[in-house]
Amino acid sequence: MPADVDVVVVGAGPVGCALALLLGGHGRSVLLVERHSAPYPLPRAVHFDDETARILQACGIGADLPGLTESATTYEWRNAEGVPLLRFEMPLQGRQGWPSANMFNQPDLEARLLAKVQDCADITLWSGQSAFDVGSDVDGAWVELEACDCRGERRRVRAAYVVGCDGANSTVRDALGVEFEDRGFFFDWLVVDVRLQEPRVFDPPNLQVCDPARPTTVVSGGPGRRRWEFMCLPGESLDALDAETSAWTFLEPWDVRPDNAELVRHAGYRFRARWATRWHVGRVFLAGDAAHQTPPFAGQGMCAGLRDAANLAWKLDHVLGRPEDAALLETYDLERIPHAAAVIEVATELGKVICIPETEAAAARDASMAPLVPSGGSTPAPPMPGLSGGMLGPGSQAGELFVQGPIGLGDTEGRFDDVVGAGWHLVMAGATPQVAEEDEAWFRSVGGRIVAMGADAEDLGGCYGRWFAEHQVVAALERPDFYLYGTAATGEEVAALLTALRAHFEQFRTSPSAPSEPDLTTTSGGGS
Ligand SMILES: Cc1cc2nc3c(=O)[nH]c(=O)nc-3n(C[C@H](O)[C@H](O)[C@H](O)COP(=O)(O)OP(=O)(O)OC[C@H]3O[C@@H](n4cnc5c(N)ncnc54)[C@H](O)[C@@H]3O)c2cc1C
């Protein structure tokens, strides 16, 4: 049976919208199904990093980001006496062409993404439709939908691929029968979002209060907003805590009261540290919270989900154009699971610093940590991992995130991705050396572009020149998700890099484990 669309994306949260936009932007037909009719209203993410900003730029909302965010340059962790335990300093300008830390209000971002989705001719949005089953066979994938109205009409949609971006309680994940790797680290917190009537300076602006009497998070919630999170102590019930009266009681010591602030919302939630052990079965994929959930202390849950979207989008786009390369999709799990797991480990370690409600344990922590931060000093931010396997080639920086800087090309100036466009990029520190003609033609046929800094493009601000000098290379082969396939230190290595990439794609054609195989058809009930 032919597919109705290229890809069905289940769930129009930030990850589903981003994936739909990245695919729709390449002319792939996408059906985005969402059970709710409006963006999810509960308070959630308040921070995203510069890599996420670059992905949002690729989704076409780069121009909106300054209005949706306020940047942060410090993130401080203090004990009950106010002594700094950790002080992360983030450069205002990150390496991806955006501020390193961006504070925002998730519903505002989601509303902007949804508006963009509605503008995209290749995306059809079906709101009020709940997916209740998925599966795949040799010809494609399918999803069973039920209208969220009193008639509850059911229908089946076929697609080449289905992606479950349906959040932490994912129906798609359940239908696939995928297990979790669970770190067993979880705590209940009360989240409170506030709008102050008068602007106020918070110093430090983003703070974790590691006080065992009440571990508390006090951060920006985006322009004009503040976020407080209060840990539920042993013996307390989150249900009882999750009330307007307790929110105001907890806010009182911060001089936040009903006469000077608006309580936007309060919500209790339990964070988890876990990830699905498989992120695809046959032609059905998982992304975002459906695939992984993290403690919030590194501000990385949504960021990881958008990385999933960026990783999967270019692979699906490639394979939809060249079905014979379907084994490329196997690299999604290989690349994304270890990366997301490493980020969850970082967030868990940070969580272990603050989620200490016992006085003695907190004193032991303080004794071991206080010397880490000399007065006025800072702690290096935990490094974000690169890719440790998957679609990687030769060169010292393979698997690392590349950089984005401002460039000039012809009459156009701006951020690299806006000027050059999305896709594979061979970025050179000077004129292009001799590369095999057939390799270059093939590279261009998969949407690759060659950009020679100082020759056809101007490295405004010197971002690329500095990066090449720092790593002692002359070329970087950047994947469409901004990670480096490989680097070259000499002109000969540049030619070899393109040859290696082409050979890599050729290998996929002979791989025995393409996801197009009829390895599974799942059913979890229902069916039409
Ligand atoms: C208190 C808190 C603080 C956080 N702070 C940060 C932070 O600072 N930085 C950060 O990066 N992340 C943070 N996060 C995590 C972030 O909010 C999530 O990772 C992000 O929302 C996940 O996006 P998603 O699109 O994967 O899932 P969701 O946002 O959950 O979206 C899933 C969508 O799928 C829909 N859906 C579900 N089931 C179905 C179905 N069967 N059929 C159709 N549609 C369906 C839902 O209605 C929803 O719209 C925080 C989370 C919390 C709770």
The ligand as a Gaussian input file, in Angstrom:
#p B3LYP/6-31G(d) Opt

LIG

0 1
 C       10.513000      21.523000      35.412000
 C       11.210000      21.237000      34.123000
 C       12.284000      22.014000      33.748000
 C       12.936000      21.760000      32.546000
 N       13.983000      22.560000      32.185000
 C       14.584000      22.357000      31.015000
 C       15.596000      23.269000      30.574000
 O       15.899000      24.262000      31.227000
 N       16.189000      23.014000      29.377000
 C       15.835000      21.960000      28.594000
 O       16.441000      21.793000      27.522000
 N       14.850000      21.114000      28.965000
 C       14.209000      21.291000      30.137000
 N       13.164000      20.495000      30.494000
 C       12.772000      19.390000      29.600000
 C       11.890000      19.841000      28.439000
 O       10.772000      20.544000      28.877000
 C       11.465000      18.606000      27.658000
 O       12.630000      17.844000      27.384000
 C       10.776000      18.954000      26.345000
 O        9.534000      19.566000      26.552000
 C       10.540000      17.659000      25.550000
 O        9.961000      17.985000      24.321000
 P        9.243000      16.861000      23.465000
 O        8.756000      17.555000      22.244000
 O       10.118000      15.676000      23.349000
 O        8.026000      16.370000      24.373000
 P        6.777000      17.190000      24.895000
 O        7.126000      18.624000      25.058000
 O        6.276000      16.459000      26.078000
 O        5.733000      17.103000      23.709000
 C        5.077000      15.893000      23.399000
 C        3.835000      16.230000      22.595000
 O        3.241000      15.017000      22.163000
 C        1.840000      15.085000      22.347000
 N        1.359000      13.709000      22.467000
 C        1.605000      12.848000      23.479000
 N        1.033000      11.657000      23.224000
 C        0.431000      11.769000      22.026000
 C       -0.326000      10.869000      21.227000
 N       -0.536000       9.600000      21.621000
 N       -0.825000      11.293000      20.045000
 C       -0.616000      12.582000      19.640000
 N        0.096000      13.487000      20.359000
 C        0.612000      13.077000      21.537000
 C        1.687000      15.908000      23.617000
 O        0.386000      16.471000      23.719000
 C        2.778000      16.951000      23.433000
 O        2.325000      18.070000      22.722000
 C       12.508000      20.709000      31.704000
 C       11.411000      19.922000      32.080000
 C       10.761000      20.192000      33.274000
 C        9.582000      19.360000      33.630000

